Amino acid sequence: MQHLKDITALDIAEIIDAVKAEGHNRMAQVVRMVLIDVFKEAQHAGHVPPGFNPAQATKQPRNRVNRQRLSLPEWQAIFDSVSRRQPYLKCGMLLALVTGQRLGDICNLKFSDIWDDMLHITQEKNRFKTCYSA
């Protein structure tokens, strides 16, 4: 076991690389952030000299977000399961499928959003306004 002041950037890089080798890129980012905080706290407590933070000298791990789309059979299985328990979710799923709106936009809909025989939606993410015929 090493003292905090004896830990090098190479030691931390080896730990991060071991986590990445297991395929946990996001966890490697978290490990690095936690170690940076540990050394900052150690500085404040006087356990290591000011400015000593070998975790900060390591390279930030990259984490690519892999998105997957639902297949039609997967969507239908969810839809069938929902329709037996909570029928209002069935309508929400159909509305999301037809309009392509995000979950938050669908959840925020009100009956007052329908006027002139159109459904008017203001998107949360970019405040873009769109409407669909009823």
VMD Tcl script that builds the backbone (N, CA, C; Angstrom):
set m [mol new atoms 402]
animate dup $m
set s [atomselect $m all]
$s set {name element resname resid chain x y z} {
  {N N MET 1 A 0.841 -1.185 0.000}
  {CA C MET 1 A 0.000 0.000 0.000}
  {C C MET 1 A 0.882 1.243 0.000}
  {N N GLN 2 A 0.561 2.191 -0.873}
  {CA C GLN 2 A 1.359 3.403 -1.007}
  {C C GLN 2 A 0.719 4.565 -0.258}
  {N N HIS 3 A 1.560 5.510 0.122}
  {CA C HIS 3 A 1.049 6.765 0.664}
  {C C HIS 3 A 0.569 7.625 -0.501}
  {N N LEU 4 A -0.351 8.532 -0.231}
  {CA C LEU 4 A -0.890 9.388 -1.289}
  {C C LEU 4 A 0.202 10.141 -2.036}
  {N N LYS 5 A 1.193 10.643 -1.297}
  {CA C LYS 5 A 2.234 11.448 -1.942}
  {C C LYS 5 A 3.175 10.625 -2.816}
  {N N ASP 6 A 3.098 9.283 -2.690}
  {CA C ASP 6 A 3.954 8.410 -3.497}
  {C C ASP 6 A 3.273 7.925 -4.775}
  {N N ILE 7 A 1.997 8.239 -4.954}
  {CA C ILE 7 A 1.253 7.793 -6.135}
  {C C ILE 7 A 1.611 8.688 -7.320}
  {N N THR 8 A 1.834 8.058 -8.460}
  {CA C THR 8 A 2.211 8.806 -9.664}
  {C C THR 8 A 1.079 8.777 -10.690}
  {N N ALA 9 A 1.224 9.611 -11.703}
  {CA C ALA 9 A 0.245 9.627 -12.795}
  {C C ALA 9 A 0.222 8.274 -13.502}
  {N N LEU 10 A 1.369 7.606 -13.565}
  {CA C LEU 10 A 1.438 6.285 -14.190}
  {C C LEU 10 A 0.588 5.276 -13.421}
  {N N ASP 11 A 0.620 5.331 -12.088}
  {CA C ASP 11 A -0.205 4.429 -11.272}
  {C C ASP 11 A -1.690 4.632 -11.582}
  {N N ILE 12 A -2.088 5.867 -11.668}
  {CA C ILE 12 A -3.499 6.174 -11.926}
  {C C ILE 12 A -3.877 5.793 -13.352}
  {N N ALA 13 A -2.979 6.037 -14.301}
  {CA C ALA 13 A -3.250 5.659 -15.691}
  {C C ALA 13 A -3.436 4.148 -15.809}
  {N N GLU 14 A -2.673 3.375 -15.051}
  {CA C GLU 14 A -2.817 1.912 -15.077}
  {C C GLU 14 A -4.183 1.487 -14.541}
  {N N ILE 15 A -4.645 2.152 -13.491}
  {CA C ILE 15 A -5.970 1.839 -12.934}
  {C C ILE 15 A -7.055 2.164 -13.960}
  {N N ILE 16 A -6.961 3.336 -14.560}
  {CA C ILE 16 A -7.958 3.754 -15.551}
  {C C ILE 16 A -7.943 2.821 -16.758}
  {N N ASP 17 A -6.745 2.454 -17.213}
  {CA C ASP 17 A -6.636 1.541 -18.359}
  {C C ASP 17 A -7.215 0.171 -18.041}
  {N N ALA 18 A -7.062 -0.290 -16.801}
  {CA C ALA 18 A -7.627 -1.586 -16.408}
  {C C ALA 18 A -9.153 -1.550 -16.460}
  {N N VAL 19 A -9.730 -0.439 -16.030}
  {CA C VAL 19 A -11.191 -0.305 -16.080}
  {C C VAL 19 A -11.656 -0.233 -17.533}
  {N N LYS 20 A -10.927 0.522 -18.374}
  {CA C LYS 20 A -11.279 0.618 -19.790}
  {C C LYS 20 A -11.150 -0.731 -20.488}
  {N N ALA 21 A -10.154 -1.528 -20.098}
  {CA C ALA 21 A -9.937 -2.838 -20.725}
  {C C ALA 21 A -11.119 -3.771 -20.494}
  {N N GLU 22 A -11.854 -3.541 -19.420}
  {CA C GLU 22 A -13.049 -4.342 -19.141}
  {C C GLU 22 A -14.253 -3.833 -19.922}
  {N N GLY 23 A -14.061 -2.777 -20.710}
  {CA C GLY 23 A -15.146 -2.246 -21.525}
  {C C GLY 23 A -16.020 -1.234 -20.809}
  {N N HIS 24 A -15.537 -0.700 -19.701}
  {CA C HIS 24 A -16.322 0.247 -18.907}
  {C C HIS 24 A -15.745 1.656 -19.057}
  {N N ASN 25 A -15.904 2.234 -20.242}
  {CA C ASN 25 A -15.323 3.551 -20.513}
  {C C ASN 25 A -15.930 4.643 -19.639}
  {N N ARG 26 A -17.227 4.609 -19.445}
  {CA C ARG 26 A -17.869 5.629 -18.602}
  {C C ARG 26 A -17.385 5.499 -17.161}
  {N N MET 27 A -17.232 4.266 -16.678}
  {CA C MET 27 A -16.743 4.063 -15.314}
  {C C MET 27 A -15.302 4.564 -15.188}
  {N N ALA 28 A -14.506 4.424 -16.242}
  {CA C ALA 28 A -13.133 4.933 -16.221}
  {C C ALA 28 A -13.140 6.453 -16.050}
  {N N GLN 29 A -14.087 7.131 -16.702}
  {CA C GLN 29 A -14.220 8.578 -16.524}
  {C C GLN 29 A -14.563 8.913 -15.077}
  {N N VAL 30 A -15.472 8.146 -14.498}
  {CA C VAL 30 A -15.896 8.384 -13.113}
  {C C VAL 30 A -14.729 8.152 -12.156}
  {N N VAL 31 A -13.974 7.074 -12.378}
  {CA C VAL 31 A -12.818 6.769 -11.521}
  {C C VAL 31 A -11.832 7.933 -11.554}
  {N N ARG 32 A -11.550 8.449 -12.740}
  {CA C ARG 32 A -10.613 9.573 -12.863}
  {C C ARG 32 A -11.140 10.801 -12.124}
  {N N MET 33 A -12.432 11.112 -12.297}
  {CA C MET 33 A -13.005 12.288 -11.622}
  {C C MET 33 A -12.942 12.142 -10.102}
  {N N VAL 34 A -13.236 10.936 -9.613}
  {CA C VAL 34 A -13.199 10.710 -8.164}
  {C C VAL 34 A -11.773 10.849 -7.645}
  {N N LEU 35 A -10.805 10.309 -8.378}
  {CA C LEU 35 A -9.410 10.423 -7.937}
  {C C LEU 35 A -8.934 11.875 -7.946}
  {N N ILE 36 A -9.374 12.643 -8.917}
  {CA C ILE 36 A -9.034 14.075 -8.927}
  {C C ILE 36 A -9.584 14.739 -7.666}
  {N N ASP 37 A -10.824 14.418 -7.307}
  {CA C ASP 37 A -11.431 14.981 -6.094}
  {C C ASP 37 A -10.714 14.505 -4.834}
  {N N VAL 38 A -10.302 13.238 -4.817}
  {CA C VAL 38 A -9.581 12.698 -3.653}
  {C C VAL 38 A -8.300 13.495 -3.426}
  {N N PHE 39 A -7.557 13.749 -4.489}
  {CA C PHE 39 A -6.305 14.491 -4.330}
  {C C PHE 39 A -6.550 15.960 -3.986}
  {N N LYS 40 A -7.639 16.539 -4.465}
  {CA C LYS 40 A -7.974 17.914 -4.067}
  {C C LYS 40 A -8.268 17.977 -2.572}
  {N N GLU 41 A -9.041 17.002 -2.089}
  {CA C GLU 41 A -9.346 16.960 -0.651}
  {C C GLU 41 A -8.080 16.714 0.164}
  {N N ALA 42 A -7.195 15.874 -0.350}
  {CA C ALA 42 A -5.933 15.604 0.346}
  {C C ALA 42 A -5.084 16.872 0.421}
  {N N GLN 43 A -5.141 17.695 -0.624}
  {CA C GLN 43 A -4.419 18.973 -0.597}
  {C C GLN 43 A -4.984 19.882 0.486}
  {N N HIS 44 A -6.318 19.959 0.547}
  {CA C HIS 44 A -6.962 20.825 1.544}
  {C C HIS 44 A -6.670 20.347 2.962}
  {N N ALA 45 A -6.545 19.042 3.128}
  {CA C ALA 45 A -6.281 18.487 4.459}
  {C C ALA 45 A -4.794 18.509 4.801}
  {N N GLY 46 A -3.948 18.839 3.832}
  {CA C GLY 46 A -2.516 18.917 4.091}
  {C C GLY 46 A -1.783 17.595 3.980}
  {N N HIS 47 A -2.399 16.580 3.407}
  {CA C HIS 47 A -1.751 15.269 3.267}
  {C C HIS 47 A -0.792 15.217 2.087}
  {N N VAL 48 A -0.997 16.090 1.114}
  {CA C VAL 48 A -0.093 16.185 -0.037}
  {C C VAL 48 A 0.205 17.660 -0.266}
  {N N PRO 49 A 1.327 17.972 -0.913}
  {CA C PRO 49 A 1.659 19.385 -1.138}
  {C C PRO 49 A 0.672 20.060 -2.092}
  {N N PRO 50 A 0.510 21.370 -1.989}
  {CA C PRO 50 A -0.396 22.095 -2.888}
  {C C PRO 50 A -0.012 21.866 -4.355}
  {N N GLY 51 A -1.026 21.641 -5.180}
  {CA C GLY 51 A -0.797 21.423 -6.608}
  {C C GLY 51 A -0.505 19.987 -6.980}
  {N N PHE 52 A -0.346 19.111 -5.984}
  {CA C PHE 52 A -0.044 17.702 -6.271}
  {C C PHE 52 A -1.343 16.972 -6.587}
  {N N ASN 53 A -1.539 16.635 -7.849}
  {CA C ASN 53 A -2.733 15.901 -8.259}
  {C C ASN 53 A -2.394 15.072 -9.498}
  {N N PRO 54 A -1.814 13.887 -9.289}
  {CA C PRO 54 A -1.416 13.068 -10.435}
  {C C PRO 54 A -2.601 12.605 -11.287}
  {N N ALA 55 A -3.788 12.579 -10.716}
  {CA C ALA 55 A -4.963 12.159 -11.488}
  {C C ALA 55 A -5.282 13.181 -12.572}
  {N N GLN 56 A -5.014 14.451 -12.298}
  {CA C GLN 56 A -5.274 15.495 -13.288}
  {C C GLN 56 A -4.320 15.403 -14.470}
  {N N ALA 57 A -3.163 14.799 -14.257}
  {CA C ALA 57 A -2.170 14.674 -15.326}
  {C C ALA 57 A -2.508 13.543 -16.294}
  {N N THR 58 A -3.494 12.716 -15.945}
  {CA C THR 58 A -3.874 11.611 -16.832}
  {C C THR 58 A -4.835 12.096 -17.905}
  {N N LYS 59 A -4.882 11.338 -18.978}
  {CA C LYS 59 A -5.757 11.688 -20.100}
  {C C LYS 59 A -7.192 11.305 -19.772}
  {N N GLN 60 A -8.116 12.206 -20.109}
  {CA C GLN 60 A -9.545 11.941 -19.886}
  {C C GLN 60 A -9.987 10.801 -20.804}
  {N N PRO 61 A -10.541 9.710 -20.263}
  {CA C PRO 61 A -11.017 8.613 -21.118}
  {C C PRO 61 A -12.184 9.063 -21.988}
  {N N ARG 62 A -12.216 8.577 -23.202}
  {CA C ARG 62 A -13.312 8.870 -24.131}
  {C C ARG 62 A -14.405 7.834 -23.955}
  {N N ASN 63 A -15.631 8.301 -24.022}
  {CA C ASN 63 A -16.769 7.392 -23.930}
  {C C ASN 63 A -17.721 7.695 -25.068}
  {N N ARG 64 A -17.788 6.799 -26.017}
  {CA C ARG 64 A -18.729 6.965 -27.128}
  {C C ARG 64 A -20.074 6.407 -26.718}
  {N N VAL 65 A -21.106 7.207 -26.933}
  {CA C VAL 65 A -22.459 6.766 -26.622}
  {C C VAL 65 A -22.967 5.968 -27.812}
  {N N ASN 66 A -23.329 4.733 -27.556}
  {CA C ASN 66 A -23.880 3.887 -28.610}
  {C C ASN 66 A -25.388 3.872 -28.473}
  {N N ARG 67 A -26.046 4.321 -29.503}
  {CA C ARG 67 A -27.504 4.355 -29.471}
  {C C ARG 67 A -28.039 3.172 -30.258}
  {N N GLN 68 A -29.094 2.609 -29.740}
  {CA C GLN 68 A -29.761 1.521 -30.434}
  {C C GLN 68 A -31.225 1.871 -30.567}
  {N N ARG 69 A -31.785 1.519 -31.678}
  {CA C ARG 69 A -33.204 1.740 -31.905}
  {C C ARG 69 A -33.958 0.467 -31.568}
  {N N LEU 70 A -35.195 0.644 -31.153}
  {CA C LEU 70 A -36.048 -0.515 -30.900}
  {C C LEU 70 A -36.459 -1.130 -32.228}
  {N N SER 71 A -36.463 -2.444 -32.268}
  {CA C SER 71 A -37.011 -3.110 -33.449}
  {C C SER 71 A -38.532 -3.119 -33.299}
  {N N LEU 72 A -39.227 -3.374 -34.395}
  {CA C LEU 72 A -40.688 -3.396 -34.342}
  {C C LEU 72 A -41.201 -4.454 -33.361}
  {N N PRO 73 A -40.646 -5.686 -33.356}
  {CA C PRO 73 A -41.125 -6.672 -32.371}
  {C C PRO 73 A -40.890 -6.237 -30.917}
  {N N GLU 74 A -39.760 -5.559 -30.649}
  {CA C GLU 74 A -39.497 -5.066 -29.294}
  {C C GLU 74 A -40.525 -4.004 -28.913}
  {N N TRP 75 A -40.773 -3.066 -29.837}
  {CA C TRP 75 A -41.750 -2.012 -29.574}
  {C C TRP 75 A -43.127 -2.607 -29.340}
  {N N GLN 76 A -43.508 -3.589 -30.154}
  {CA C GLN 76 A -44.827 -4.208 -30.012}
  {C C GLN 76 A -44.960 -4.940 -28.679}
  {N N ALA 77 A -43.886 -5.587 -28.221}
  {CA C ALA 77 A -43.928 -6.276 -26.928}
  {C C ALA 77 A -44.160 -5.275 -25.794}
  {N N ILE 78 A -43.474 -4.144 -25.847}
  {CA C ILE 78 A -43.665 -3.101 -24.831}
  {C C ILE 78 A -45.082 -2.546 -24.924}
  {N N PHE 79 A -45.530 -2.283 -26.132}
  {CA C PHE 79 A -46.864 -1.729 -26.367}
  {C C PHE 79 A -47.945 -2.668 -25.834}
  {N N ASP 80 A -47.822 -3.966 -26.100}
  {CA C ASP 80 A -48.804 -4.944 -25.614}
  {C C ASP 80 A -48.805 -5.018 -24.090}
  {N N SER 81 A -47.624 -4.967 -23.496}
  {CA C SER 81 A -47.512 -5.024 -22.038}
  {C C SER 81 A -48.154 -3.797 -21.394}
  {N N VAL 82 A -47.918 -2.641 -21.968}
  {CA C VAL 82 A -48.442 -1.385 -21.435}
  {C C VAL 82 A -49.954 -1.317 -21.579}
  {N N SER 83 A -50.471 -1.780 -22.700}
  {CA C SER 83 A -51.904 -1.625 -22.965}
  {C C SER 83 A -52.759 -2.418 -21.983}
  {N N ARG 84 A -52.205 -3.472 -21.400}
  {CA C ARG 84 A -52.957 -4.254 -20.417}
  {C C ARG 84 A -52.978 -3.582 -19.047}
  {N N ARG 85 A -51.958 -2.803 -18.742}
  {CA C ARG 85 A -51.840 -2.241 -17.394}
  {C C ARG 85 A -52.309 -0.788 -17.316}
  {N N GLN 86 A -51.801 0.034 -18.210}
  {CA C GLN 86 A -52.096 1.469 -18.155}
  {C C GLN 86 A -52.463 1.954 -19.557}
  {N N PRO 87 A -53.743 1.955 -19.865}
  {CA C PRO 87 A -54.188 2.269 -21.232}
  {C C PRO 87 A -53.756 3.646 -21.742}
  {N N TYR 88 A -53.599 4.631 -20.851}
  {CA C TYR 88 A -53.206 5.965 -21.310}
  {C C TYR 88 A -51.796 5.955 -21.902}
  {N N LEU 89 A -50.942 5.031 -21.447}
  {CA C LEU 89 A -49.595 4.942 -22.003}
  {C C LEU 89 A -49.624 4.451 -23.446}
  {N N LYS 90 A -50.628 3.651 -23.752}
  {CA C LYS 90 A -50.792 3.160 -25.121}
  {C C LYS 90 A -50.981 4.356 -26.063}
  {N N CYS 91 A -51.819 5.290 -25.666}
  {CA C CYS 91 A -52.048 6.493 -26.485}
  {C C CYS 91 A -50.765 7.320 -26.596}
  {N N GLY 92 A -50.048 7.438 -25.498}
  {CA C GLY 92 A -48.794 8.194 -25.508}
  {C C GLY 92 A -47.757 7.571 -26.427}
  {N N MET 93 A -47.666 6.235 -26.402}
  {CA C MET 93 A -46.711 5.550 -27.275}
  {C C MET 93 A -47.075 5.732 -28.742}
  {N N LEU 94 A -48.361 5.634 -29.043}
  {CA C LEU 94 A -48.797 5.828 -30.429}
  {C C LEU 94 A -48.536 7.263 -30.885}
  {N N LEU 95 A -48.808 8.214 -30.002}
  {CA C LEU 95 A -48.581 9.617 -30.332}
  {C C LEU 95 A -47.090 9.885 -30.571}
  {N N ALA 96 A -46.236 9.307 -29.736}
  {CA C ALA 96 A -44.787 9.472 -29.908}
  {C C ALA 96 A -44.322 8.846 -31.217}
  {N N LEU 97 A -44.880 7.706 -31.551}
  {CA C LEU 97 A -44.502 7.023 -32.786}
  {C C LEU 97 A -44.918 7.824 -34.016}
  {N N VAL 98 A -46.116 8.360 -33.987}
  {CA C VAL 98 A -46.641 9.100 -35.140}
  {C C VAL 98 A -45.955 10.458 -35.296}
  {N N THR 99 A -45.718 11.154 -34.184}
  {CA C THR 99 A -45.175 12.517 -34.262}
  {C C THR 99 A -43.651 12.565 -34.207}
  {N N GLY 100 A -43.025 11.537 -33.641}
  {CA C GLY 100 A -41.573 11.557 -33.483}
  {C C GLY 100 A -41.109 12.486 -32.380}
  {N N GLN 101 A -42.000 12.852 -31.468}
  {CA C GLN 101 A -41.662 13.766 -30.378}
  {C C GLN 101 A -40.963 13.018 -29.244}
  {N N ARG 102 A -40.224 13.767 -28.447}
  {CA C ARG 102 A -39.526 13.198 -27.297}
  {C C ARG 102 A -40.515 12.893 -26.176}
  {N N LEU 103 A -40.072 12.029 -25.262}
  {CA C LEU 103 A -40.909 11.623 -24.137}
  {C C LEU 103 A -41.392 12.828 -23.337}
  {N N GLY 104 A -40.491 13.754 -23.030}
  {CA C GLY 104 A -40.866 14.934 -22.251}
  {C C GLY 104 A -41.911 15.782 -22.943}
  {N N ASP 105 A -41.801 15.893 -24.268}
  {CA C ASP 105 A -42.778 16.679 -25.025}
  {C C ASP 105 A -44.145 16.010 -24.997}
  {N N ILE 106 A -44.180 14.692 -25.097}
  {CA C ILE 106 A -45.448 13.954 -25.054}
  {C C ILE 106 A -46.074 14.077 -23.665}
  {N N CYS 107 A -45.256 13.936 -22.624}
  {CA C CYS 107 A -45.774 13.996 -21.246}
  {C C CYS 107 A -46.326 15.376 -20.891}
  {N N ASN 108 A -45.808 16.423 -21.511}
  {CA C ASN 108 A -46.246 17.783 -21.193}
  {C C ASN 108 A -47.474 18.228 -21.975}
  {N N LEU 109 A -47.992 17.375 -22.851}
  {CA C LEU 109 A -49.158 17.761 -23.647}
  {C C LEU 109 A -50.396 17.924 -22.774}
  {N N LYS 110 A -51.223 18.905 -23.156}
  {CA C LYS 110 A -52.493 19.149 -22.473}
  {C C LYS 110 A -53.579 19.259 -23.541}
  {N N PHE 111 A -54.823 19.105 -23.138}
  {CA C PHE 111 A -55.923 19.257 -24.085}
  {C C PHE 111 A -55.968 20.683 -24.637}
  {N N SER 112 A -55.462 21.634 -23.854}
  {CA C SER 112 A -55.451 23.025 -24.320}
  {C C SER 112 A -54.436 23.251 -25.448}
  {N N ASP 113 A -53.574 22.248 -25.721}
  {CA C ASP 113 A -52.624 22.353 -26.829}
  {C C ASP 113 A -53.282 22.074 -28.176}
  {N N ILE 114 A -54.568 21.729 -28.146}
  {CA C ILE 114 A -55.304 21.470 -29.386}
  {C C ILE 114 A -56.207 22.670 -29.655}
  {N N TRP 115 A -55.980 23.342 -30.780}
  {CA C TRP 115 A -56.880 24.392 -31.231}
  {C C TRP 115 A -56.788 24.469 -32.757}
  {N N ASP 116 A -57.827 24.990 -33.355}
  {CA C ASP 116 A -57.941 25.059 -34.821}
  {C C ASP 116 A -57.766 23.674 -35.449}
  {N N ASP 117 A -58.274 22.641 -34.775}
  {CA C ASP 117 A -58.159 21.256 -35.237}
  {C C ASP 117 A -56.711 20.824 -35.455}
  {N N MET 118 A -55.796 21.399 -34.681}
  {CA C MET 118 A -54.374 21.057 -34.772}
  {C C MET 118 A -53.816 20.838 -33.371}
  {N N LEU 119 A -52.869 19.896 -33.257}
  {CA C LEU 119 A -52.130 19.682 -32.018}
  {C C LEU 119 A -50.867 20.529 -32.104}
  {N N HIS 120 A -50.716 21.482 -31.190}
  {CA C HIS 120 A -49.571 22.389 -31.191}
  {C C HIS 120 A -48.593 21.947 -30.103}
  {N N ILE 121 A -47.341 21.702 -30.504}
  {CA C ILE 121 A -46.318 21.236 -29.567}
  {C C ILE 121 A -45.136 22.199 -29.605}
  {N N THR 122 A -44.696 22.633 -28.425}
  {CA C THR 122 A -43.453 23.388 -28.298}
  {C C THR 122 A -42.430 22.443 -27.689}
  {N N GLN 123 A -41.375 22.169 -28.437}
  {CA C GLN 123 A -40.387 21.201 -27.974}
  {C C GLN 123 A -39.571 21.769 -26.825}
  {N N GLU 124 A -39.330 20.921 -25.815}
  {CA C GLU 124 A -38.551 21.331 -24.645}
  {C C GLU 124 A -37.111 21.662 -25.020}
  {N N LYS 125 A -36.511 20.827 -25.842}
  {CA C LYS 125 A -35.077 20.908 -26.077}
  {C C LYS 125 A -34.660 22.174 -26.821}
  {N N ASN 126 A -35.384 22.522 -27.880}
  {CA C ASN 126 A -34.957 23.670 -28.672}
  {C C ASN 126 A -36.039 24.735 -28.838}
  {N N ARG 127 A -37.152 24.601 -28.122}
  {CA C ARG 127 A -38.276 25.546 -28.127}
  {C C ARG 127 A -38.896 25.702 -29.520}
  {N N PHE 128 A -38.649 24.745 -30.418}
  {CA C PHE 128 A -39.219 24.753 -31.760}
  {C C PHE 128 A -40.705 24.438 -31.664}
  {N N LYS 129 A -41.516 25.182 -32.408}
  {CA C LYS 129 A -42.963 24.966 -32.372}
  {C C LYS 129 A -43.382 24.218 -33.626}
  {N N THR 130 A -44.241 23.225 -33.439}
  {CA C THR 130 A -44.747 22.450 -34.565}
  {C C THR 130 A -46.197 22.092 -34.302}
  {N N CYS 131 A -46.917 21.771 -35.352}
  {CA C CYS 131 A -48.310 21.381 -35.164}
  {C C CYS 131 A -48.659 20.233 -36.106}
  {N N TYR 132 A -49.627 19.450 -35.672}
  {CA C TYR 132 A -50.090 18.280 -36.408}
  {C C TYR 132 A -51.601 18.369 -36.539}
  {N N SER 133 A -52.125 17.927 -37.679}
  {CA C SER 133 A -53.581 17.979 -37.852}
  {C C SER 133 A -54.237 16.901 -37.004}
  {N N ALA 134 A -55.387 17.247 -36.450}
  {CA C ALA 134 A -56.082 16.338 -35.541}
  {C C ALA 134 A -56.923 15.335 -36.286}
}
mol reanalyze $m
mol bondsrecalc $m
mol representation Tube
mol addrep $m
